[in-house]
Amino acid sequence: MKINVETIVDAPVEVAWRAYTTPEDIKQLNAASDDWHTTNATVDLRVGGEFSSCMEAKDCSLGFDFAGTYTNVVVNSLIEYELGGREVRVEFI
């Protein structure tokens, strides 16, 4: 099954890329809702490199790691990664 998600970000591609790939930005922007936050993020942005974000409920009741391995990286254009046996493609246009 293929799922497509599209969003428009009112920023230059370079700014959106940096926010998506910089651990400090990920920690500030990555939350499912106001009662969740990302406490830690790591990024090794290269083919074969790994990423991980630790997401937790602010009341500490739940948490999980969102982690995978990069399979293709084209700076300011494309990120592909494997995540739990699934393939993900993120395009910056």
Secondary structure, 3 states (H helix, E strand, C coil): CCCCCCCCCCCCHHHHHHHHHCHHHHHHHCCCCCCEEEEEEEECCCCCCEEEEEEEECCCCCEEEEEEEEEEEECCCEEEEEECCEEEEEECC
